[in-house]
């Protein structure tokens, strides 16, 4: 199967079309080596779309993660053998994808494979497990994982700023280059197995945040989802990252981006707004970002656990034996349980201090309450981890020496690896589970605890419980972890407040039995209905929805390196060719030209708003052609426009979005709509003034026919929030007034009903028709929402045009529009208008011209 869409047409002439298929093959051992990439633009960066119809009916999901869900083992003879890693989330989510979905995994192995064995291992994993390993040179892997991922991204995403070399480390460009290199290797591995027209690709976590750019660069219509399993920090934290824009733009090359909580998604959207100027919309419950014509969907759904796996472990004889052992060990004592990785964000030391405070404030708990702290080995390494280990050991020692006695240690620290069934046994016997992480992406420990406390008949018998009696459990969880919002029956705490955590621990022990049962039932119902299969199924459904319009859109790539992005537009939307429009211009005799000033002839956001001499000269040349009727349409007031274009005697001007119209410099200003009075201003202006005073950076622009509240220089998030409130407020107080209240790009505007730029275009075309000057050439250029009214009028005004009329509705920039053409920026617009002006000058020199025509709008 060969895809037919390419961004580089030169590749087609060579006859070397790439082929993609699912046939099994041997893979290269190492896709690349450590080193600096040459700005990512390699020979294989052709932008391949997906126009060709698929010949394969079965859906396939390619799941890409840092590590494969595989465990590698060596036999005594030195041969490798492999098994599934049942604890891997990537393997567990397969349950939610359905039996008809084929799953292929791409990632690294935990074990280092010798270079000479990599070919055979890769083939074995592909044949047996449908896994494609990415073999990374040790030095590159160290810089990628222990370097950029663990020293830069992981601390920053957990709100830790590199304020000193000891706190996260300074930004190291070589580590970033290693990160990009590894993501490129993963992209190459995806290329080896993908069928771009059919396959879905699901990328996981912060290790592979730039992978979407590499994949989108190869396949413009790729169906691509990304899920971030860590927190996403607030914009104040994230903006300190030197490569912040590159990571944001890379993520936006996905079709669907998933987060565990609304807070994480809100922070991401805020970063997109503040750093990239993008705004989001919520439509029928779905959040979407418009990005160069593509809608990037945002998914908010916390991951669940694999309940069936837990229940299987609960049924093991080993679990039953361990539960009996622990019951005897802690007989007569109430067990509080903590299960955490040994790292700086899990709050182990804070939990221990809270336990110490509990024993100080409640002496009656001594000898009766035990905190069992299971400390899993740290995933990272370095000074921070060692410091946490030293502090934990010292705190445990101090507490046990102070409050312990023969046969009783208030804190039991388990810092050696436990078998899964052993951990499950601790869940079963614990009266309360404590999770006091200061920041954590999700944390599934509470979910596992709830399922284990539900138990089964054999465990009930071991514990001496009535199998028919309601089960009970208690949770004390940090408000800074991802699972906290979904556990409404838990006692939520600020882990930094030691006293509050200690009181929460005491409260958890004192809660009446009936309430413990109700809390447990509520949590159990949620956890069992929102398991990992539900999460995966929901993500795939949203990914399918996000990608359903791929085949209908025209796609092509622009930008270099990590600035690459895909433009997705209507098939009929194309760039306006200067040669094409000049040719049509030369053939025609009755031309109507409508030009927006703001944004079309002036750079958007420019401090200098007055027209330059080049623009004025071009307008004069066009106006001097007797075959032309040229109108400048603007939202600005008539006094300003009169001053700016006083040298353009034959130029027609429409001010304040068409409320005031003047056919030429010598004509009187007229109004397009009859307005009896503007008493509504006395109602609207005080309301706007109130929002101006409370929104720093906002201003009010008073026009003769309208009032505009502008928040371009206000805080983006606060300004947007205030604009929504102002819109609602004005619509309420002006409900009985003959005005319309609309929001635009950084503005809220109140103007008389019926006033819009489309009215100018409609009157111009109608007047020319009445004067037997039926237009055979219409050019309309605009850049924002207000210009869409003009586009709509000229595209549907066939009765007012010549049967052979050439109509050019052109917007500025590649974005969704009612226009059929676009030009990139103001420079291209002026170049095109200069081409028309040059054609008029040549025509004037070569043949005598009729007298200048003036069209008075009626």
C-alpha positions in Angstrom: 0.0 0.0 0.0 1.5 3.4 -1.1 0.0 6.7 0.1 -0.4 9.3 -2.7 0.0 12.5 -0.8 3.5 14.2 -0.5 4.6 17.5 0.7 7.8 17.3 -1.3 6.8 16.8 -5.0 10.4 16.3 -6.0 10.3 12.9 -4.4 7.7 11.8 -6.8 9.9 12.5 -9.8 12.5 10.2 -8.6 10.2 7.2 -8.7 11.3 6.1 -5.2 7.9 5.9 -3.5 8.0 4.5 0.0 6.1 1.3 0.8 4.3 0.4 3.9 3.0 -2.9 4.9 2.6 -5.5 7.7 4.8 -8.1 6.4 7.3 -9.4 8.9 10.9 -8.4 8.5 14.2 -8.2 10.3 14.9 -4.9 11.9 18.1 -3.0 12.2 19.7 -3.3 15.6 20.2 0.4 16.4 18.3 3.1 14.4 20.8 5.8 15.2 23.6 6.7 17.5 24.1 9.3 20.2 24.9 12.8 18.8 23.4 16.1 17.7 20.6 16.0 15.2 20.8 18.3 12.2 17.5 20.2 12.9 15.5 17.1 12.3 15.0 17.5 8.6 16.4 14.2 7.2 15.9 12.4 4.0 12.9 10.5 5.3 10.9 13.5 6.3 8.5 13.4 3.4 5.0 14.4 4.6 2.9 11.5 3.7 -0.9 11.7 3.9 -3.5 9.0 3.7 -5.6 9.4 0.7 -5.5 5.8 -0.5 -8.4 3.5 0.5 -7.5 0.8 3.0 -7.5 -2.8 2.1 -7.3 -4.0 5.7 -10.5 -4.1 7.7 -9.2 -4.9 11.1 -8.4 -1.9 13.3 -4.9 -1.8 14.7 -3.5 0.2 17.6 0.2 1.0 17.8 1.0 1.7 21.5 4.2 3.6 22.1 5.7 3.9 25.5 9.2 4.3 27.1 9.2 0.6 28.1 7.7 -2.4 26.5 5.3 -4.5 28.7 7.9 -7.3 28.5 10.1 -9.0 31.1 13.4 -10.4 29.8 15.1 -13.4 31.4 18.3 -15.3 30.7 18.4 -19.1 30.8 21.4 -20.9 32.2 22.7 -21.4 28.7 22.7 -17.6 28.1 19.7 -17.5 25.8 17.1 -14.8 26.3 13.4 -15.7 26.9 10.6 -13.3 27.4 7.2 -13.0 29.2 4.5 -10.4 29.5 4.8 -7.9 32.3 1.4 -8.2 33.9 1.9 -5.1 36.0 2.4 -2.9 32.9 -0.4 -0.4 32.2 0.3 -0.6 28.5 -0.5 -4.3 28.6 -3.5 -3.9 30.9 -5.2 -1.2 28.7 -5.5 -3.8 25.9 -8.6 -5.2 27.7 -10.5 -2.0 26.8 -9.7 -2.0 23.1 -11.7 -5.1 22.1 -10.8 -8.4 20.7 -11.1 -7.1 17.1 -8.3 -4.5 17.6 -4.8 -5.7 16.9 -2.2 -4.2 19.3 1.4 -3.6 18.5 3.8 -2.3 21.1 6.9 -0.1 20.6 9.3 0.7 23.4 12.6 -0.2 25.1 13.4 -3.3 27.1 14.5 -2.8 30.7 17.5 -5.1 30.2 20.4 -4.1 28.0 20.8 -6.5 25.0 24.2 -7.1 23.5 24.6 -5.7 20.0 25.1 -9.1 18.5 21.8 -10.4 19.9 19.6 -7.5 19.0 18.4 -8.8 15.6 17.3 -12.1 17.0 15.7 -10.6 20.0 13.8 -8.1 17.8 12.5 -10.8 15.6 11.4 -13.0 18.5 9.5 -10.1 20.2 7.8 -9.3 16.9 6.8 -12.8 16.1 5.8 -13.9 19.6 4.5 -10.7 21.3 3.9 -8.2 18.4 6.5 -6.0 20.1 9.0 -3.8 18.4 12.0 -3.0 20.6 13.9 0.3 20.3 17.5 -0.5 21.2 19.2 2.6 22.6 23.0 3.0 23.0 23.7 3.1 26.8 25.2 6.6 26.7 22.2 7.9 24.8 19.7 6.2 27.1 21.4 7.7 30.1 21.3 11.2 28.8 17.7 10.7 27.6 16.2 9.0 30.7 18.3 9.8 33.7 19.3 13.1 32.1 16.5 15.1 30.4 13.5 13.1 31.6 14.5 12.7 35.2 16.6 15.9 35.8 14.5 18.3 33.8 11.0 17.2 32.8 10.0 15.1 35.8 11.0 17.7 38.5 9.5 20.6 36.6 6.2 18.8 36.0 6.1 18.1 39.7 6.6 21.9 40.4 10.3 21.8 41.3 12.2 24.7 39.8 16.0 24.4 39.1 16.8 27.4 41.4 20.2 25.9 42.1 22.4 23.2 40.5 21.3 20.9 43.4 17.5 21.4 42.6 16.9 19.6 39.4 20.0 20.9 37.7 20.5 23.6 35.1 19.2 23.1 31.6 21.6 21.1 29.5 21.3 21.4 25.8 23.1 18.1 25.2 20.5 16.3 27.2 17.7 17.9 25.2 19.4 16.8 22.0 19.6 13.3 23.4 15.8 13.5 24.2 15.0 14.5 20.6 17.3 11.8 19.2 15.6 9.1 21.2 12.2 10.4 20.1 13.5 10.2 16.5 14.5 6.6 17.0 11.0 5.7 18.3 9.5 7.5 15.2 11.7 5.3 13.0 10.4 2.2 14.8 6.8 3.3 14.2 7.6 3.8 10.6 8.7 0.2 10.3 5.3 -1.3 11.1 2.7 1.4 10.5 -0.1 1.4 8.0 -0.9 5.1 8.0 -4.3 4.9 6.5 -5.6 2.4 9.0 -3.7 2.4 12.2 -4.2 4.4 15.4 -1.1 5.4 17.3 -1.3 6.0 21.1 1.8 7.6 22.6 2.3 7.6 26.4 3.9 10.0 28.8 6.5 12.7 29.0 9.4 10.6 27.7 8.0 10.9 24.2 6.5 14.4 24.0 8.1 15.4 20.7 7.3 12.1 19.0 4.0 13.4 17.6 5.9 16.0 15.5 8.1 13.3 13.9 5.1 11.1 13.2 2.9 14.0 11.9 5.7 15.1 9.6 5.8 11.7 7.9 2.0 11.2 7.8 -0.1 14.3 7.8 -3.4 12.5 8.4 -2.1 10.0 11.0 -4.6 9.1 13.7 -2.6 10.0 16.8 -3.3 10.2 20.5 -1.1 11.2 23.4 -1.7 10.7 27.1 0.3 12.4 29.8 0.5 10.3 33.0 2.3 12.9 35.0 1.0 16.3 36.3 1.2 19.3 33.9 2.4 22.3 35.8 0.9 25.8 35.9 2.1 28.2 33.2 4.2 30.1 35.8 6.2 26.9 36.3 6.2 25.5 32.8 7.2 28.8 31.1 10.7 28.5 32.8 11.6 25.6 30.5 13.8 26.8 27.7 12.2 24.4 25.2 8.6 25.2 26.3 7.3 26.2 22.8 8.9 23.1 21.1 7.1 20.7 23.5 3.8 22.5 23.3 3.8 22.5 19.5 4.9 18.9 19.4 1.9 17.8 21.6 -0.4 19.9 19.4 0.6 17.6 16.5 -1.6 15.0 18.2 -5.3 14.6 17.4 -6.2 13.9 21.1 -4.3 14.8 24.2 -5.3 13.1 27.5 -4.9 14.2 31.1 -5.9 12.6 34.4 -7.5 15.7 35.9 -9.1 19.0 34.8 -6.3 20.9 36.6 -3.7 19.3 34.4 -5.7 20.1 31.3 -6.4 23.6 32.4 -2.7 24.3 33.0 -1.9 22.9 29.5 -4.6 25.1 27.9 -3.3 28.1 29.8 0.2 27.5 28.5 -1.1 27.3 24.9 -3.0 30.5 25.4 -0.1 32.5 27.1 2.8 31.2 25.0 1.2 30.4 21.6 -1.8 32.7 21.6 -4.3 29.8 21.2 -7.8 29.7 22.6 -10.0 26.7 23.3 -13.7 26.1 23.0 -16.0 23.6 24.6 -18.7 22.2 22.3 -21.2 19.7 23.6 -18.9 18.5 26.4 -15.8 18.3 24.3 -12.8 20.6 24.7 -10.9 21.5 21.5 -8.0 23.8 20.4 -8.0 25.2 16.9 -4.5 24.8 15.6 -3.9 25.7 11.9 -7.3 24.4 10.8 -7.0 21.2 12.9 -9.0 20.7 16.0 -6.9 19.2 18.8 -9.2 17.5 21.3 -8.6 17.4 25.0 -9.5 14.4 27.0 -9.9 14.4 30.8 -10.2 11.0 32.4 -8.2 9.4 35.2 -6.8 6.0 34.5 -8.1 3.0 36.4 -6.7 -0.3 37.6 -6.8 -3.9 36.3 -9.4 -5.4 38.6 -9.2 -8.9 37.3 -5.5 -9.1 37.9 -5.9 -8.0 41.5 -8.7 -10.5 42.1 -6.6 -13.3 40.7 -3.8 -12.4 43.1 -6.3 -12.2 46.0 -7.3 -15.8 45.2 -3.7 -17.1 45.4 -2.9 -19.5 48.3 0.3 -17.4 48.9 -1.9 -14.3 49.5 -4.0 -16.2 52.0 -1.0 -17.5 53.9 0.6 -14.0 54.0 -2.6 -12.4 55.3 -2.7 -15.0 58.1 0.9 -14.3 58.9 0.3 -10.5 59.1 -2.8 -11.0 61.1 -0.8 -12.8 63.8 2.1 -10.3 63.5 -0.2 -7.3 64.2 -2.7 -9.0 66.4 -4.4 -6.4 68.7 -3.0 -3.5 66.7 -4.6 -1.2 64.1 -2.5 -1.0 60.9 -2.2 2.2 58.9 -0.5 1.6 55.5 1.6 3.7 53.2 2.9 2.4 49.8 5.2 4.8 48.0 8.2 5.0 45.7 11.3 6.3 47.5 11.4 9.7 45.9 11.2 13.3 46.9 7.6 13.9 45.8 5.9 11.0 47.6 5.9 12.7 51.0 7.1 9.7 53.0 8.9 11.9 55.5 5.8 14.1 56.0 3.8 11.0 56.6 6.2 9.8 59.3 6.2 13.2 61.0 2.4 13.1 61.0 2.6 9.7 62.7 5.0 11.1 65.2 2.6 13.9 65.9 -0.3 11.5 66.3 1.5 9.6 69.0 2.5 12.8 70.8 -1.0 14.3 70.8 -2.8 11.0 71.4 -0.8 8.9 73.9 -3.6 6.3 74.0 -2.7 5.3 70.4 0.8 4.1 71.5 1.0 0.3 71.4 -2.3 0.2 69.5 -1.5 1.8 66.1 1.2 0.8 63.7 2.2 2.6 60.5 3.5 0.1 57.9 5.5 2.1 55.3 6.3 0.1 52.1 9.0 2.0 50.3 9.5 0.8 46.7 12.9 1.3 45.1 13.2 4.7 43.4 12.9 4.9 39.7 15.4 7.7 39.4 18.8 8.1 41.0 21.0 10.8 42.4 21.5 13.0 45.4 17.8 13.6 46.0 17.0 9.9 46.3 19.9 9.3 48.7 18.8 12.2 50.9 15.2 10.9 51.1 16.5 7.5 52.1 18.7 8.9 54.8 15.9 11.2 56.1 13.4 8.3 56.1 15.7 5.9 58.0 16.6 8.6 60.6 12.9 9.5 61.2 11.8 5.9 61.6 14.7 5.2 64.0 13.8 8.3 66.1 10.1 7.4 66.3 10.7 3.8 67.2 13.2 4.7 69.8 10.9 7.3 71.4 7.6 5.5 71.3 8.5 1.8 70.8 8.8 -0.9 73.4 9.4 -4.6 73.5 7.2 -6.2 70.9 6.0 -2.9 69.5 7.5 -0.6 66.9 5.1 2.2 65.9 6.6 2.4 62.4 7.5 -0.6 60.3 9.6 0.4 57.3 9.8 -2.1 54.4 12.4 -0.9 52.0 13.1 -4.2 50.2 11.2 -5.2 47.1 8.0 -7.1 47.9 6.2 -9.7 45.8 2.9 -8.5 44.4 0.9 -10.9 46.6 2.8 -9.6 49.7 1.8 -6.1 49.0 -1.8 -7.2 48.4 -1.8 -8.9 51.8 -0.8 -5.6 53.5 -3.7 -3.9 51.7 -6.1 -6.6 53.1 -5.2 -6.2 56.7 -4.8 -2.3 56.8 -7.6 -0.4 58.4 -6.6 2.8 56.6 -4.4 3.7 53.6 -2.4 6.9 53.7 -1.2 8.7 50.5 0.6 12.0 51.3 2.4 12.7 48.1 3.2 16.4 47.6 2.6 16.0 43.9 1.7 12.9 41.8 0.2 12.4 38.4 -2.4 9.8 39.4 -1.4 7.3 42.1 -3.4 4.1 41.9 -2.5 2.8 45.4 -5.9 3.9 46.8 -7.8 2.1 44.0 -5.8 -1.1 44.7 -6.5 -0.8 48.4 -10.2 -0.5 47.9 -10.4 -3.6 45.8 -8.3 -5.6 48.2 -10.4 -4.5 51.1 -13.4 -6.0 49.3 -11.6 -9.3 49.6 -13.2 -12.7 49.0 -14.7 -15.5 51.0 -11.4 -17.3 51.7 -9.8 -14.1 53.0 -12.9 -13.3 55.1 -12.5 -16.7 56.7 -8.8 -16.1 57.4 -9.6 -12.8 59.0 -12.6 -14.1 60.9 -15.0 -11.8 59.1 -18.7 -12.5 58.2 -18.7 -12.9 54.4 -22.2 -11.4 54.1 -21.3 -8.3 56.2 -20.6 -5.0 54.3 -16.9 -4.3 53.8 -15.2 -1.2 55.1 -12.1 0.9 54.3 -10.7 4.4 55.0 -8.5 6.6 52.9 -6.4 9.7 53.8 -5.2 11.2 50.5 -3.2 14.2 49.5 -5.2 16.9 47.6 -2.2 17.1 45.2 -2.6 13.7 43.6 -4.6 12.9 40.5 -6.9 10.3 42.0 -8.0 12.7 44.8 -11.0 14.3 42.9 -12.5 10.9 42.1 -12.4 9.7 45.7 -15.1 11.8 47.2 -15.3 9.7 50.4 -11.7 10.0 51.3 -10.3 12.4 53.9 -8.3 14.9 51.8 -5.3 16.6 53.4 -2.6 19.1 52.7 0.4 16.9 53.2 2.6 19.9 54.2 0.3 20.5 57.2 1.7 17.9 59.6 -0.9 18.6 62.3 -3.8 18.4 59.9 -2.5 15.0 58.6 -2.2 13.7 62.1 -5.7 14.7 62.9 -6.9 13.1 59.7 -5.2 9.9 60.7 -7.0 10.0 64.1 -10.3 10.9 62.5 -10.0 7.9 60.1 -9.6 5.6 63.1 -12.5 7.2 64.9 -15.1 7.1 62.1 -18.1 4.9 62.9 -18.2 1.5 61.3 -21.4 2.3 59.3 -19.8 5.4 57.8 -16.6 3.4 56.9 -18.9 0.9 55.1 -20.7 3.7 53.2 -17.4 5.3 52.1 -16.0 2.0 51.0 -19.2 1.1 49.0 -19.0 4.5 47.2 -15.4 4.1 46.3 -15.8 0.4 45.3 -18.6 1.3 43.0 -16.5 4.0 41.3 -13.3 2.0 41.0 -15.0 -1.1 39.5 -16.9 1.0 36.9 -13.9 3.1 36.0 -11.2 0.4 35.5 -8.3 0.5 33.0 -10.5 -1.1 30.3 -13.1 1.6 30.6 -10.3 4.3 30.4 -8.7 2.7 27.3 -12.1 2.2 25.6 -13.1 5.8 26.3 -9.8 7.1 24.9 -10.1 5.1 21.7 -13.7 6.3 21.2 -12.7 9.9 21.5 -9.6 9.4 19.3 -11.9 7.9 16.6 -14.2 10.9 16.9 -11.3 13.3 16.7 -10.0 11.7 13.5 -13.2 11.2 11.6 -12.8 14.2 9.4 -9.2 13.4 8.4 -10.0 12.1 4.9 -12.2 15.1 4.1 -9.5 17.7 4.7 -6.7 18.9 2.6 -3.5 18.6 4.6 0.1 19.8 4.1 3.0 20.5 6.4 4.8 23.7 7.0 7.7 24.7 9.3 11.1 23.3 10.0 12.3 21.1 12.8 10.2 21.0 15.9 8.2 23.9 14.6 6.6 21.7 12.0 2.8 21.6 11.9 0.1 20.5 9.6 -2.4 22.8 7.9 -5.8 21.1 7.5 -8.3 23.0 5.4 -11.4 22.6 3.2 -10.5 20.9 -0.2 -11.7 24.0 -2.1 -9.5 26.4 0.0 -6.2 27.2 -1.8 -3.5 29.9 -2.0 -4.3 32.8 -4.3 -1.9 32.7 -7.3 -0.7 36.2 -8.3 -0.4 35.1 -11.9 -4.0 33.7 -11.9 -5.6 36.9 -10.4 -3.6 39.2 -12.6 -4.6 37.3 -15.7 -8.3 37.5 -14.7 -7.8 41.2 -13.8 -6.5 42.0 -17.3 -9.5 40.3 -19.0 -12.2 42.2 -17.1 -13.6 45.7 -17.4 -15.9 46.3 -14.4 -14.0 45.5 -11.2 -15.2 45.8 -7.6 -12.3 45.7 -5.0 -13.1 45.6 -1.3 -10.1 45.7 1.1 -10.1 45.4 4.9 -7.5 47.7 6.4 -7.0 46.2 9.9 -4.9 43.1 9.6 -5.0 42.9 5.8 -3.0 46.0 4.9 -1.6 46.6 8.4 0.4 44.1 10.4 -1.8 42.6 13.2 -0.6 43.7 16.6 1.7 46.4 15.1 2.2 49.5 17.2 2.3 51.6 14.1 -1.2 51.6 12.7 -0.9 54.4 10.1 -0.7 53.2 6.4 2.8 53.3 4.9 3.6 55.1 1.7 3.8 51.8 -0.3 0.2 50.9 0.6 -1.1 54.4 -0.2 0.7 54.4 -3.5 -0.8 51.0 -4.5 -4.3 52.2 -3.5 -3.9 55.3 -5.6 -2.7 53.3 -8.7 -5.7 51.0 -8.4 -8.2 53.9 -7.9 -6.8 55.7 -11.0 -7.8 52.8 -13.2 -11.3 53.8 -14.5 -12.3 50.1 -14.7 -12.0 49.8 -10.9 -14.3 50.7 -8.0 -12.1 50.4 -4.8 -13.5 50.5 -1.3 -11.5 50.3 1.9 -13.6 48.8 4.7 -12.5 49.2 8.3 -13.6 49.1 11.9 -11.9 52.4 12.6 -13.7 55.7 12.9 -14.3 58.0 9.9 -12.1 60.9 11.2 -9.0 58.7 11.5 -9.6 57.1 8.1 -10.2 60.6 6.5 -6.8 61.8 7.9 -4.9 58.7 6.8 -6.2 58.5 3.3 -6.6 62.1 2.5 -4.2 61.7 -0.5 -6.5 59.0 -2.0 -9.1 61.2 -3.7 -10.9 58.4 -5.6 -10.9 55.8 -2.8 -14.2 54.8 -1.3 -14.2 54.3 2.4 -16.5 52.4 4.8 -15.8 53.3 8.4 -17.0 51.6 11.6 -17.7 48.3 9.9 -19.9 49.9 7.3 -22.0 52.3 9.4 -20.4 55.3 7.6 -19.8 55.2 3.9 -18.1 57.7 1.5 -17.7 57.0 -2.2 -14.6 59.3 -2.7 -12.8 62.1 -0.9 -15.2 64.8 -2.2 -18.4 63.0 -1.3 -20.3 63.4 1.9 -20.4 60.7 4.5 -23.6 58.7 4.6 -25.0 56.1 6.9 -26.0 52.6 5.7 -28.5 52.1 8.5 -30.8 54.6 10.0 -30.4 54.8 13.8 -32.9 57.0 15.6 -30.7 57.5 18.7 -27.7 56.1 20.7 -29.2 56.2 24.1 -28.0 52.6 24.6 -24.5 54.0 25.0 -25.5 55.5 28.4 -26.3 52.0 29.5 -23.4 50.1 28.0 -20.5 52.5 28.7 -20.8 52.4 32.6 -20.8 48.6 32.4 -17.7 48.6 30.2 -16.1 51.1 32.5 -16.6 48.8 35.5 -14.8 46.0 33.7 -12.0 48.3 32.6 -11.3 49.4 36.1 -11.1 45.8 37.3 -9.1 44.4 34.3 -5.6 45.9 34.1 -4.6 46.5 30.5 -8.1 46.8 29.1 -9.4 49.9 27.4 -12.7 51.3 25.9 -12.8 52.6 22.4 -15.7 55.0 21.8 -16.9 55.3 18.2 -19.8 57.3 16.8 -21.8 54.1 16.2 -20.3 51.6 18.6 -18.5 50.9 21.8 -15.5 48.5 21.9 -14.0 46.9 25.1 -10.4 45.8 24.2 -8.4 43.5 26.4 -5.5 42.8 24.0 -2.9 43.9 26.6 -4.6 42.4 29.7 -3.7 39.0 31.2 -4.9 36.5 28.6 -6.7 34.2 31.0 -8.2 36.9 33.1 -9.1 39.0 30.1 -10.9 36.1 28.4 -12.8 35.4 31.6 -13.8 39.0 32.0 -14.8 39.2 28.4 -17.3 36.3 28.8 -18.7 38.0 31.9 -19.0 41.3 30.1 -20.7 39.7 27.1 -23.3 38.2 29.4 -23.7 41.4 31.4 -24.2 43.6 28.3 -26.6 41.1 26.6 -28.7 41.2 29.8 -28.8 45.0 30.3 -29.2 45.7 26.5 -31.8 43.0 25.8 -34.5 45.5 24.8 -32.2 47.8 22.8 -31.7 47.7 19.0 -28.1 46.6 19.2 -26.0 43.5 18.9 -23.3 42.5 21.4 -20.5 40.4 19.9 -17.1 39.1 20.9 -14.1 39.1 18.6 -10.3 38.9 18.8 -9.6 40.4 22.2 -12.7 42.6 22.0 -16.3 42.9 23.1 -18.3 45.2 20.8 -21.7 46.8 21.0 -23.0 48.2 17.7 -26.4 48.8 16.1 -28.3 45.9 14.7 -27.8 45.3 11.0 -24.4 47.0 10.8 -21.7 44.8 9.3 -19.2 44.8 6.5 -21.4 42.5 4.4 -23.8 45.4 4.1 -21.1 47.5 2.3 -20.4 44.7 -0.2 -24.1 44.2 -0.8 -24.8 47.9 -1.5 -21.7 48.2 -3.7 -22.6 45.3 -6.0 -26.3 46.4 -6.2 -25.4 50.0 -7.1 -23.0 48.9 -9.8 -25.7 46.6 -11.3 -28.2 49.5 -11.2 -25.7 51.7 -13.1 -25.3 48.9 -15.8 -21.8 48.3 -14.5 -22.3 44.6 -13.8 -19.1 43.5 -12.1 -17.1 40.8 -13.9 -14.2 40.9 -11.4 -14.7 41.0 -7.6 -11.8 40.9 -5.1 -12.5 41.0 -1.4 -9.6 40.7 1.2 -10.1 40.5 5.0 -8.5 38.8 8.0 -11.0 38.3 10.8 -14.5 37.3 11.7 -16.0 40.6 10.7 -14.8 40.1 7.1 -16.6 36.8 6.8 -19.8 38.8 6.2 -18.3 40.3 3.0 -17.1 37.0 1.8 -20.5 35.5 2.3 -22.1 38.3 0.3 -19.8 38.2 -2.8 -19.8 34.4 -2.9 -23.6 34.3 -3.1 -24.3 37.4 -5.1 -24.5 35.8 -8.6 -27.6 37.9 -9.5 -25.6 41.1 -9.0 -22.6 39.9 -11.1 -21.8 39.2 -14.7 -22.4 35.6 -15.7 -18.7 35.3 -16.4 -17.6 37.1 -13.2 -14.3 36.1 -11.6 -14.8 36.2 -7.8 -11.8 36.2 -5.4 -12.7 36.0 -1.7 -9.3 36.0 0.1 -8.5 35.7 3.8 -5.2 36.3 5.5 -3.5 33.2 6.8 -4.3 29.6 6.5 -7.4 29.1 8.6 -11.0 28.0 8.3 -13.0 30.7 6.4 -15.8 31.3 4.0 -13.2 32.6 1.6 -11.9 30.3 -1.1 -8.4 31.7 -1.2 -5.8 32.8 1.2 -2.5 34.7 1.3 0.0 34.2 4.1 0.5 37.8 5.3 0.3 41.5 4.6 3.5 41.3 2.6 1.9 38.9 0.1 -1.2 41.0 -0.1 0.7 44.1 -1.0 2.7 42.1 -3.5 -0.5 40.9 -5.1 -2.1 44.3 -5.2 1.1 45.7 -6.6 0.8 43.2 -9.4 -2.8 44.4 -10.2 -1.6 48.1 -10.0 1.2 47.3 -12.5 -1.3 45.7 -14.9 -3.4 48.9 -14.7 -0.4 51.1 -15.5 0.6 48.9 -18.5 -2.9 49.0 -19.8 -3.1 52.8 -19.4 0.1 53.2 -21.4 -0.9 50.9 -24.2 -4.5 52.1 -24.9 -6.6 55.2 -24.3 -8.8 54.8 -21.3 -12.4 55.9 -20.7 -13.2 58.6 -18.2 -13.0 57.7 -14.5 -16.3 56.3 -13.1 -17.6 57.2 -9.7 -20.1 54.9 -7.9 -22.3 56.5 -5.3 -23.8 53.9 -2.9 -27.5 54.3 -2.7 
